[in-house]
Amino acid sequence: MATRIRLQRHGRKGRPIYTIVAADSRSKRDGRNIENLGQYNPNTNPATIRLDFDRTLDWIMKGAVPSDTARAILKYKGVMMKKHLLIGVRKGALTPEQAEDRFEKWMVDKAASIDKTVESINSADKKERVERLKAESAVKDQRAANIAAKNTLEPEPVAEETVAEVTAEEAASEVKAEEAAPEVKAEEAAPEVKAEEAAPEVNAEEAAPEVKAEEAAPEEKAEEAAPEVKAEEAAPEVKAEEAAPEEKAEEAAPETE
């Protein structure tokens, strides 16, 4: 009868748990077994393996043949390495002390490798958890924003019209202020223009006496020239009176002859 080390399936659908057993190769997978050697749980990361190392090594040394999955588990736990060293001791290639030292060294390196793997897996899980929480928070915030936007009342058109009216009134007041500014400037400029207009009038008044004086000067000259003209006019009359007796004398002379 060939003895085989294999796995028996237990657990529920989608989450199996396997029992490591030594059983007759002719028996069913989940049938009768000879001895229960441990348990393998692939649902965790990394997988959980609980194994009776000494009893499993004893069955291996007696010639039990492991299945492919069972062999991988035994290599992982160091059972196959221990078998290899014991065969070397049996053949005389190694002493029991050397075999034990090599096995201890192998177990230390294997434990360090397992710890490193577990640490990397835990860090990856932690990072994935943080990213998932961030994604969930983002979805939650987006959902809350959508609900708030949906519940917020839309502004009434009347308010928009009121804002437009206020804006129009402000624009009208600005236009009036701009129109009033040139008028103020024009009023400010008007006194200056009037002052300029008044200045020539003053100058004209100052110049007026001079003009009157000039006008009065010709009149005085005309008055001075007038007696001379009268004297000249009177002179011919005197001469005419003097000439008249002479004409009378001449007229009387012929008569005497």
C-alpha positions in Angstrom: 0.0 0.0 0.0 1.5 3.4 -1.1 1.1 6.2 1.4 0.5 9.7 0.0 0.7 13.1 1.6 -2.0 15.3 0.2 -4.7 17.9 0.9 -8.3 17.4 1.9 -10.7 20.2 1.1 -12.9 21.8 3.8 -14.6 25.1 4.3 -17.3 26.7 2.3 -17.8 27.7 -1.3 -15.3 30.3 -2.5 -13.3 30.1 0.8 -11.7 26.7 1.1 -9.4 25.4 3.9 -7.3 22.4 3.3 -6.1 19.8 5.8 -2.7 18.1 5.2 -3.1 14.4 5.7 -1.2 11.1 5.1 -3.6 8.8 3.4 -3.8 5.7 1.2 -3.4 6.6 -2.4 -6.5 4.4 -3.3 -8.8 6.4 -1.0 -10.9 9.3 -2.1 -9.7 12.9 -1.8 -11.9 13.8 1.1 -12.2 10.2 2.3 -10.6 8.2 5.1 -7.0 9.3 6.1 -4.3 7.7 8.1 -3.0 10.8 10.0 -3.7 14.5 10.1 -0.4 16.4 9.7 -1.5 20.1 9.5 -3.6 22.8 7.9 -3.3 25.1 4.9 -5.4 28.3 4.6 -4.9 30.1 1.3 -7.5 32.8 2.1 -4.9 34.9 4.0 -2.0 36.8 2.5 0.5 35.3 2.9 -1.1 31.9 3.3 -1.3 30.4 6.7 0.4 27.0 7.2 0.3 25.0 10.3 2.4 21.8 10.1 3.6 19.0 12.4 7.2 19.1 11.2 8.5 15.9 12.9 5.6 13.7 12.0 5.7 14.9 8.4 9.5 14.4 8.2 9.0 10.9 9.5 6.4 10.0 6.9 8.7 11.5 4.2 11.6 9.4 5.4 9.4 6.3 5.3 8.7 6.8 1.7 5.4 8.7 1.6 4.9 10.5 -1.7 3.6 14.1 -1.5 1.3 15.6 -4.1 2.5 18.7 -6.1 0.8 21.2 -3.8 1.9 19.3 -0.6 5.5 19.2 -1.9 5.5 23.0 -2.4 4.2 23.4 1.2 6.9 21.0 2.6 9.6 22.8 0.7 8.3 26.1 2.1 8.5 24.8 5.7 11.9 23.1 5.2 10.8 19.5 5.4 12.4 18.6 2.1 15.6 20.4 3.0 15.8 18.4 6.3 15.3 15.2 4.3 18.1 16.1 1.9 20.6 16.7 4.8 19.6 13.5 6.6 20.2 11.4 3.5 23.7 13.1 3.3 24.3 12.0 6.9 23.1 8.5 6.2 25.5 8.2 3.3 28.4 9.7 5.3 28.8 12.9 3.4 27.9 15.0 6.4 28.0 14.7 10.1 24.8 15.2 12.1 26.3 18.4 13.6 27.1 19.8 10.1 23.7 18.9 8.8 22.1 20.6 11.8 24.2 23.8 11.3 23.3 24.0 7.6 19.6 23.5 8.4 19.7 26.2 11.1 21.3 28.6 8.7 18.8 27.8 6.0 15.9 28.4 8.4 17.3 31.8 9.4 17.6 32.9 5.8 14.1 31.5 5.0 12.6 33.3 8.0 14.2 36.6 6.9 12.9 36.2 3.4 9.4 35.4 4.8 9.5 38.4 7.1 10.5 40.7 4.2 7.7 39.3 2.0 5.2 39.8 4.8 6.4 43.4 5.3 6.1 44.2 1.7 2.6 42.7 1.5 1.5 44.6 4.6 2.8 47.9 3.2 1.1 47.2 -0.1 -2.1 46.5 1.7 -1.8 49.6 3.8 -1.2 51.7 0.7 -4.1 50.2 -1.1 -6.3 50.8 2.0 -5.3 54.4 2.1 -6.0 54.9 -1.6 -9.3 53.2 -1.3 -10.3 55.4 1.6 -9.3 58.5 -0.4 -11.4 57.3 -3.3 -14.3 56.6 -1.0 -13.9 60.1 0.5 -13.9 61.7 -2.9 -17.0 59.8 -3.9 -18.7 60.8 -0.6 -17.8 64.5 -1.1 -19.0 64.4 -4.7 -22.3 62.9 -3.6 -22.7 65.4 -0.9 -22.0 68.3 -3.3 -24.5 66.9 -5.8 -27.2 66.6 -3.0 -26.4 70.2 -1.9 -26.7 71.5 -5.4 -29.9 69.6 -5.9 -31.4 71.0 -2.7 -30.3 74.5 -3.3 -33.1 76.7 -4.7 -32.5 78.4 -7.9 -32.4 82.3 -7.8 -35.7 83.9 -8.8 -35.8 85.9 -12.0 -37.2 88.9 -10.1 -33.9 89.2 -8.2 -32.0 89.2 -11.5 -34.3 92.0 -12.8 -33.7 94.0 -9.6 -30.0 93.6 -10.1 -30.4 94.8 -13.7 -32.4 97.8 -12.6 -29.9 98.8 -9.9 -27.1 98.5 -12.5 -29.1 100.7 -14.9 -29.6 103.3 -12.1 -26.0 103.3 -11.3 -25.1 103.8 -15.0 -27.6 106.6 -15.3 -26.1 108.4 -12.2 -22.6 108.0 -13.7 -23.8 109.5 -17.0 -25.4 112.5 -15.1 -22.2 113.0 -13.1 -20.2 113.0 -16.4 -22.6 115.5 -17.9 -22.6 117.8 -14.9 -18.8 117.9 -14.9 -18.4 119.8 -18.2 -21.1 122.4 -17.0 -19.1 123.0 -13.9 -16.0 123.5 -15.9 -17.9 125.9 -18.3 -19.1 127.9 -15.3 -15.6 128.1 -13.9 -14.3 129.3 -17.3 -17.1 131.9 -17.7 -15.8 134.4 -15.1 -12.4 134.2 -16.8 -14.0 135.1 -20.1 -16.0 137.9 -18.5 -12.8 139.3 -16.9 -11.1 139.2 -20.3 -14.1 141.1 -21.8 -14.1 143.6 -19.0 -10.4 144.4 -19.5 -10.8 145.7 -23.0 -13.7 147.9 -21.9 -11.5 149.5 -19.2 -8.8 150.0 -21.9 -11.5 151.6 -24.1 -12.6 153.9 -21.4 -9.0 154.9 -20.7 -8.5 155.5 -24.4 -11.7 157.5 -24.7 -10.4 160.7 -23.0 -7.4 160.7 -25.4 -9.8 160.4 -28.4 -11.9 163.3 -27.0 -8.8 165.4 -26.5 -7.7 164.7 -30.0 -11.2 165.6 -31.3 -11.1 168.7 -29.2 -7.8 169.8 -30.6 -9.0 170.1 -34.3 -12.1 172.1 -33.1 -9.8 174.6 -31.4 -7.7 174.9 -34.6 -10.9 175.3 -36.6 -12.0 178.1 -34.3 -8.6 179.8 -34.6 -8.8 179.6 -38.4 -12.4 180.9 -38.5 -11.5 184.6 -37.7 -8.8 184.6 -40.4 -11.4 183.4 -42.9 -13.8 186.2 -41.7 -11.1 188.8 -42.0 -10.4 187.7 -45.5 -14.1 187.8 -46.4 -14.3 191.3 -44.9 -11.3 192.5 -46.9 -12.9 192.2 -50.3 -15.9 194.1 -49.1 -13.7 197.0 -48.1 -11.9 196.9 -51.4 -15.3 196.8 -53.2 -16.4 199.9 -51.2 -13.2 201.7 -52.1 -13.6 200.8 -55.8 -17.2 202.1 -56.0 -16.3 205.9 -55.6 -13.8 205.5 -58.4 -16.4 204.0 -60.8 -18.7 206.9 -59.9 -15.9 209.4 -60.7 -15.2 207.9 -64.0 -18.9 208.0 -64.9 -19.1 211.6 -64.0 -16.0 212.5 -66.1 -17.7 211.9 -69.6 -20.6 213.9 -68.7 -18.3 217.0 -68.1 -16.9 216.8 -71.7 
